[in-house]
Amino acid sequence: MTHRETEPAGVSFRERVYALLHEIPHGKVVTYGELARAVGNPGAARAVGGALHRNPDPDGIPCFRVVDSAGRLAVHFAFGGIEEQKRRLEADGIPVLGMRVDLRRYGWSFPNEE
């Protein structure tokens, strides 16, 4: 069973994305694609980015913990730019080198709920 199947009817894609962001542990990151798969729409990495850009509570919903498939930070991070995403990641205990996070060390995957 995927996260999508466990959500109540009427919950929007964005709401599912925001809910899943709270599951990412402190000191870890996920990719846009990983988050899209967890929502139940593996081809929706760009839509995840759009949802993150519209985050209604950037201080409470940790969208800064999402990076691209190579570990790169968001050039257009909506809440202060790439330097702010870097600052938040580093405050979360995740080193950023060359505006990139080491996914082998800091990457996290949502548990498979099959």
C-alpha positions as CSV (number, residue, x, y, z in Angstrom):
1,M,0.0,0.0,0.0
2,T,1.4,3.4,-0.9
3,H,1.1,6.6,1.1
4,R,-1.4,7.8,-1.5
5,E,-3.8,4.9,-0.7
6,T,-3.7,5.6,3.0
7,E,-4.7,9.2,2.7
8,P,-8.4,10.2,3.3
9,A,-10.4,11.0,0.2
10,G,-10.3,14.7,-0.8
11,V,-6.7,15.3,0.3
12,S,-4.9,17.2,-2.4
13,F,-1.5,16.3,-3.9
14,R,0.1,19.3,-2.2
15,E,-1.4,18.3,1.2
16,R,0.0,14.8,0.8
17,V,3.5,16.3,-0.1
18,Y,3.4,18.6,2.9
19,A,2.4,15.7,5.2
20,L,5.2,13.5,4.0
21,L,7.8,16.2,4.5
22,H,7.2,15.8,8.3
23,E,8.3,12.2,8.0
24,I,11.8,13.1,6.8
25,P,14.1,12.7,9.8
26,H,16.2,15.5,11.1
27,G,19.6,15.4,9.3
28,K,18.3,13.7,6.2
29,V,17.1,14.7,2.7
30,V,15.0,13.2,0.0
31,T,14.9,13.8,-3.7
32,Y,11.9,15.3,-5.6
33,G,11.5,11.9,-7.3
34,E,11.5,10.0,-4.0
35,L,8.8,12.3,-2.7
36,A,6.8,11.9,-5.8
37,R,7.0,8.1,-5.5
38,A,5.9,8.3,-1.9
39,V,2.9,10.4,-2.8
40,G,1.9,7.7,-5.3
41,N,2.8,9.6,-8.5
42,P,6.3,8.6,-9.5
43,G,6.3,10.9,-12.6
44,A,5.4,14.0,-10.6
45,A,8.9,15.3,-9.5
46,R,8.2,18.6,-11.1
47,A,4.8,18.9,-9.5
48,V,6.5,18.2,-6.1
49,G,8.7,21.1,-6.8
50,G,5.7,23.3,-7.6
51,A,4.1,22.2,-4.3
52,L,7.2,23.0,-2.4
53,H,7.4,26.4,-4.0
54,R,3.9,27.1,-2.7
55,N,4.6,25.8,0.8
56,P,2.2,27.8,3.1
57,D,4.4,27.3,6.2
58,P,8.1,27.2,5.3
59,D,9.1,27.4,9.0
60,G,6.9,24.5,9.9
61,I,6.9,22.3,6.8
62,P,10.6,21.4,6.1
63,C,10.7,21.8,2.3
64,F,14.4,22.6,2.6
65,R,15.0,18.9,3.0
66,V,14.3,18.2,-0.6
67,V,17.1,18.2,-3.2
68,D,17.5,17.0,-6.8
69,S,18.5,13.5,-7.8
70,A,22.2,14.5,-7.7
71,G,21.9,16.1,-4.3
72,R,21.9,19.6,-5.6
73,L,20.1,22.4,-3.8
74,A,17.3,24.4,-5.4
75,V,18.7,27.3,-7.3
76,H,15.3,29.0,-6.9
77,F,14.5,28.0,-3.3
78,A,11.3,30.0,-2.7
79,F,12.1,31.0,0.8
80,G,15.3,33.0,0.6
81,G,17.2,31.4,-2.3
82,I,19.8,28.7,-2.5
83,E,21.9,30.3,0.3
84,E,18.9,30.0,2.7
85,Q,18.4,26.4,1.8
86,K,22.0,25.8,2.5
87,R,21.8,27.6,5.8
88,R,18.7,25.5,6.9
89,L,20.4,22.2,5.8
90,E,23.5,23.0,7.7
91,A,21.5,24.0,10.8
92,D,19.8,20.6,10.4
93,G,23.3,18.9,10.6
94,I,23.7,18.3,6.9
95,P,26.9,19.6,5.3
96,V,26.6,21.3,2.0
97,L,29.7,21.2,-0.3
98,G,29.5,22.9,-3.7
99,M,25.8,23.5,-3.2
100,R,25.3,19.7,-3.0
101,V,24.5,17.2,-0.3
102,D,26.0,13.7,-0.2
103,L,23.0,11.5,-0.8
104,R,24.8,8.3,0.1
105,R,25.3,9.7,3.6
106,Y,22.3,12.0,4.1
107,G,19.7,10.6,1.7
108,W,16.6,9.0,3.1
109,S,13.9,6.9,1.5
110,F,10.3,6.6,2.7
111,P,9.6,3.1,4.0
112,N,8.1,0.8,1.4
113,E,4.5,0.1,2.5
114,E,3.7,-2.7,0.1
